[in-house]
Amino acid sequence: MNYIKNNLIFSSLLLTTLIIFIVVLIFSFSYSSQSEQLLLKIKQSQNSIDQNRNKILPFIGLDYELENARSDLENLASIEREQNRLWNSILARENNIALNWEPEDTDSINADLTLQYTYLRNLCREKNITLPGSPSSNTASPFPPNNLTTTTEFGFGFESYDGNWPNFQPEEAQKLGKQMAIIKQIVEYLSKSASDDHSLRLVRILRESVGTIDDSNIGDDKLSIDEFKHKLLKPQRIVESMCFEITFVGITSHARTFMNQLAPPYLLRDFAADRDTTSFSTTSYSVTPNLITPDPGLQENSELPIVKDVRSKYTFLIEYVTNLDRDHDKFFKSTMTQKSLDIEVMKEFLEKSGHSKMIEQLIMHYEKIKKGRDES
């Protein structure tokens, strides 16, 4: 006690320090607990931030992606519009024999074929076209003979049905009728290629079979398209078509004129030209003398010019487009079933791609699907 009394100041200072220490210690324990709670909250907040960041991560740059998507949509709509124009021009609906075909019964198609034999044979005779088996023109003269006749044997791709008409099913008979009309037009194109000065010799016309009965009766007129699959559109499932092959012997102008007439829906898929080596393939004759008297000095040292009619055998593989395998209605209706579909974007695409006529029908289809989805 005496020590405390004698060192009152020191004792007071010590007591004060002790009190401060105890108070600080109490505050330390109190704030330590709060700090742990705050750290826990900070950690929880950080975890929440990370989770939210992961959620929004796929949407970072969404505006940029959306802009690119709209640009791609514009490009796709432009491509689709150009594709429509291309394939519609190839299909040539107004001039397409298959699309404008009026169905007939099998007996009528048989009668039409009989008339077509006569018509085409007479046409070839009139247009200086020699058919297989008929006598050729006199090759020693540039002028065709007046008594040129044609055979009654050549069937223009339908030789086996000349006087023999099997019991075709209606669908197969309709396809035969379409082929008849197409071959008739092809021969008419050929007749426009011939000339009075240069005869044209038709070698053969082949066509693909249209069914089981036709396949068993078509004979030598059958065109096998297996070897031409890489040259045709039909095996690629782009179009529906009928294929033909025509071979004739003539001069270059014959082939050029014939080729120029093959406008859509005719597609020239292959072409071959070979020098014809038959005995009557090349004719030579003197040019008609000039009415002006030539110089005797020049005449002695010159020969008369020789004109050679060099003939070649031309083969054309033709694909006639009968329809397009592009079912837009089916495609867009299947697209409408997607839950993520934006109907406004779809309408915009249809308008820009040239399918605006389909919008109303497709919206009705979409509303029906949406109603059924909501009810379920």
Buried (B, 14 or more C-beta within 10 A) or exposed (E): EEEEEEEEEEEEEEEEEEEEEEEEEEEEEEEEEEEEEEEEEEEEEEEEEEEEEEEEEEEEEEEEEEEEEEEEBBEEBEEBBEEBEEBEEBBBEEEBBBBEBEEBEBEEBBEBBEEBBEBBBEBBBEBBBBBBEBEBBBBEEBEBEEEBEBEEEBBBBBBBBBEEBBEBEEEBBBBBBBBBBBBBBBBBBBBEBBBEEBBBBBBBBBBBBBBEBBEEBBEEBBBEBEEBEEEBBBEEEBBBBBBBBBBBBBBEBBBEBBBEBBEBBBBEBEEEEEEBEEEBBBBEBEEEEEEEEEEEEEEEEEEEEEEEBEBBBBBBBBBBBBEBEBEBEEEBBEEBEEEEBEBEEBBBBBEBBBBEEBBEEBBEBBEEBBEEEEEE
